[in-house]
Amino acid sequence: MQKGYSLIEVLVAVAIFTIVVAAPTGFFVSSLKGQLKSLASQKLLDNSSYVLEYMSRSLRMAMKELSTDPLGACLFQDGTGTILYGYNYQITREGDGLKFINYKGECQEFFWDENDYRLKESKGGGAPVALTSEDLEVISFKIGPDDSWDQADTAQPRVTIFLDIKGGKGQKPELRPEIKIQTTVSQRNLDVPY
């Protein structure tokens, strides 16, 4: 009598081995995907938090436009070139930007660049600098309301910022976390009549 395994015994053993190996492998792959999404979410939260804190601090310390000289002014009414004397902020780039005078007296602007979906900053007429990292995609950047930005009222100047940001640029859609954040910043200096 010959000792050995039949074809059926070998097939059953291979099937059992495959089931035993496939279950942990599937669990490992799904946990790896979860880890990647968790890391992308953390990076998104860290970068979004930094950008909002930086923008909020700058907007909180903004100064009024008090220049009457067109060469020294920062805030101008679109199309007319009229200086927005007494204003704190100005919406620019057809609603995708916000300009103001920072605490150093420089003209500063935050804006959404629709070409690479990033938030950028421009100071004192210098080249724009990206505020968000390359692997984040800013879907929406909205600014408002502008009803308290001039000297004609007694309301404290405030800016509401809404951001819709997706993380993990270049990854599969199911691994890309998204966050929508809205915050309102009130200017630090009291708005008193001049």
C-alpha positions as CSV (number, residue, x, y, z in Angstrom):
1,M,0.0,0.0,0.0
2,Q,1.3,3.4,-1.0
3,K,1.3,6.3,1.5
4,G,0.4,9.7,0.1
5,Y,-2.4,12.3,-0.2
6,S,-5.2,12.2,-2.7
7,L,-6.0,15.1,-4.9
8,I,-9.2,15.9,-2.9
9,E,-7.2,16.0,0.4
10,V,-4.7,18.4,-1.1
11,L,-7.5,20.7,-2.5
12,V,-9.2,20.7,0.9
13,A,-6.0,21.6,2.6
14,V,-5.3,24.4,0.2
15,A,-8.8,25.8,0.6
16,I,-8.5,25.8,4.4
17,F,-5.1,27.4,4.2
18,T,-6.4,30.1,1.8
19,I,-9.3,30.9,4.1
20,V,-7.1,31.1,7.2
21,V,-4.6,33.4,5.4
22,A,-7.2,35.5,3.5
23,A,-9.2,36.6,6.6
24,P,-6.2,38.3,8.4
25,T,-4.9,39.8,5.1
26,G,-8.3,41.4,4.4
27,F,-8.3,42.8,8.0
28,F,-4.8,44.1,7.6
29,V,-5.6,45.8,4.3
30,S,-8.7,47.5,5.7
31,S,-6.8,48.6,8.8
32,L,-4.1,50.0,6.6
33,K,-6.7,52.0,4.6
34,G,-8.1,53.3,7.9
35,Q,-4.7,54.4,9.0
36,L,-4.0,56.3,5.8
37,K,-7.4,58.1,6.1
38,S,-6.7,58.9,9.7
39,L,-3.3,60.3,8.9
40,A,-4.8,62.4,6.0
41,S,-7.5,63.7,8.4
42,Q,-4.9,64.7,11.0
43,K,-2.8,66.5,8.5
44,L,-6.0,68.3,7.2
45,L,-7.0,69.3,10.7
46,D,-3.4,70.5,11.6
47,N,-3.1,72.6,8.4
48,S,-6.6,74.0,8.6
49,S,-6.1,75.0,12.2
50,Y,-2.8,76.7,11.4
51,V,-4.3,78.6,8.5
52,L,-7.4,79.8,10.4
53,E,-5.3,80.8,13.4
54,Y,-2.9,82.7,11.3
55,M,-5.6,84.5,9.3
56,S,-7.6,85.2,12.4
57,R,-4.7,86.8,14.2
58,S,-3.9,89.0,11.2
59,L,-7.5,90.1,10.7
60,R,-8.0,90.8,14.4
61,M,-5.1,93.2,14.3
62,A,-6.0,95.0,11.0
63,M,-6.0,98.8,10.9
64,K,-8.3,101.2,9.2
65,E,-7.5,102.8,5.8
66,L,-6.7,106.4,6.8
67,S,-4.7,107.4,3.8
68,T,-6.0,110.0,1.4
69,D,-3.0,109.6,-0.9
70,P,-3.7,107.2,-3.8
71,L,0.0,106.1,-3.9
72,G,0.0,105.2,-0.2
73,A,-3.5,103.7,0.1
74,C,-4.3,100.0,0.2
75,L,-8.1,99.7,0.0
76,F,-9.7,101.0,-3.2
77,Q,-13.3,100.7,-4.5
78,D,-13.4,98.3,-7.5
79,G,-13.6,99.9,-10.9
80,T,-13.6,103.5,-9.6
81,G,-10.2,103.8,-7.9
82,T,-11.8,105.6,-5.0
83,I,-10.0,105.1,-1.7
84,L,-12.1,103.3,0.9
85,Y,-11.3,105.8,3.7
86,G,-12.2,104.5,7.1
87,Y,-12.7,100.9,6.0
88,N,-11.1,98.0,7.8
89,Y,-11.3,95.3,5.0
90,Q,-12.1,95.0,1.3
91,I,-13.3,91.9,-0.6
92,T,-11.2,91.4,-3.7
93,R,-10.8,88.9,-6.6
94,E,-14.5,88.8,-7.2
95,G,-15.2,87.5,-3.7
96,D,-12.2,85.1,-3.5
97,G,-9.9,87.5,-1.6
98,L,-9.8,89.8,1.4
99,K,-7.5,92.8,1.6
100,F,-6.6,94.9,4.7
101,I,-3.8,96.9,6.3
102,N,-1.9,94.7,8.8
103,Y,-0.4,95.9,12.2
104,K,2.9,96.8,10.5
105,G,1.1,99.1,8.1
106,E,1.6,96.8,5.1
107,C,-1.2,96.1,2.6
108,Q,-2.0,92.4,3.1
109,E,-4.3,90.1,1.2
110,F,-5.6,86.5,1.7
111,F,-7.0,84.9,-1.4
112,W,-8.0,81.6,-3.0
113,D,-6.0,80.6,-6.0
114,E,-8.3,78.8,-8.3
115,N,-5.5,77.4,-10.5
116,D,-4.0,75.2,-7.8
117,Y,-6.8,75.3,-5.2
118,R,-4.7,76.7,-2.4
119,L,-5.0,79.7,0.0
120,K,-2.3,82.2,-0.5
121,E,-1.2,85.5,1.0
122,S,0.4,88.6,-0.4
123,K,2.1,91.2,1.7
124,G,3.3,94.7,0.8
125,G,3.1,94.0,-3.0
126,G,5.4,91.0,-2.7
127,A,5.0,87.6,-4.4
128,P,2.1,85.4,-3.2
129,V,3.0,82.8,-0.6
130,A,0.9,79.6,-0.2
131,L,-0.7,79.1,3.2
132,T,-2.0,75.6,2.6
133,S,0.1,72.6,1.7
134,E,0.3,71.0,-1.7
135,D,-1.7,67.9,-0.8
136,L,-4.7,69.9,0.4
137,E,-7.3,71.2,-1.9
138,V,-9.4,74.3,-0.9
139,I,-12.8,73.7,-2.5
140,S,-14.4,77.0,-1.3
141,F,-13.2,80.2,0.4
142,K,-16.1,82.6,1.3
143,I,-15.8,85.9,3.1
144,G,-18.5,88.2,4.6
145,P,-20.4,90.1,5.8
146,D,-19.1,93.5,4.8
147,D,-21.8,95.5,6.7
148,S,-19.5,96.5,9.6
149,W,-16.3,97.4,7.7
150,D,-16.7,101.2,7.3
151,Q,-16.7,104.1,9.7
152,A,-20.3,105.0,8.9
153,D,-21.7,102.7,11.6
154,T,-21.1,101.9,15.2
155,A,-20.7,98.1,14.7
156,Q,-17.5,96.5,15.6
157,P,-15.7,95.3,12.4
158,R,-15.9,91.5,12.0
159,V,-15.1,89.1,9.2
160,T,-16.7,85.6,8.8
161,I,-14.6,83.1,6.9
162,F,-15.9,79.8,5.5
163,L,-13.5,77.2,4.3
164,D,-14.2,73.9,2.6
165,I,-11.0,71.8,2.4
166,K,-10.2,68.3,1.2
167,G,-7.1,66.4,2.2
168,G,-5.0,63.7,0.6
169,K,-4.7,65.2,-2.9
170,G,-3.8,62.5,-5.3
171,Q,-5.3,59.7,-3.2
172,K,-8.4,57.6,-3.9
173,P,-11.6,59.5,-3.3
174,E,-12.7,57.3,-0.4
175,L,-9.4,58.1,1.4
176,R,-9.8,61.9,1.1
177,P,-11.2,63.5,4.2
178,E,-13.1,66.8,3.9
179,I,-13.7,69.5,6.5
180,K,-15.9,72.6,6.4
181,I,-15.0,75.3,8.9
182,Q,-16.6,78.7,9.6
183,T,-15.3,81.3,12.1
184,T,-16.0,84.9,12.8
185,V,-13.2,87.3,13.8
186,S,-13.8,90.6,15.4
187,Q,-11.2,93.4,15.1
188,R,-9.2,93.9,18.3
189,N,-9.3,97.7,18.2
190,L,-12.6,99.3,19.1
191,D,-14.4,100.9,16.2
192,V,-14.7,104.5,17.5
193,P,-15.6,107.5,15.3
194,Y,-12.6,109.5,14.0
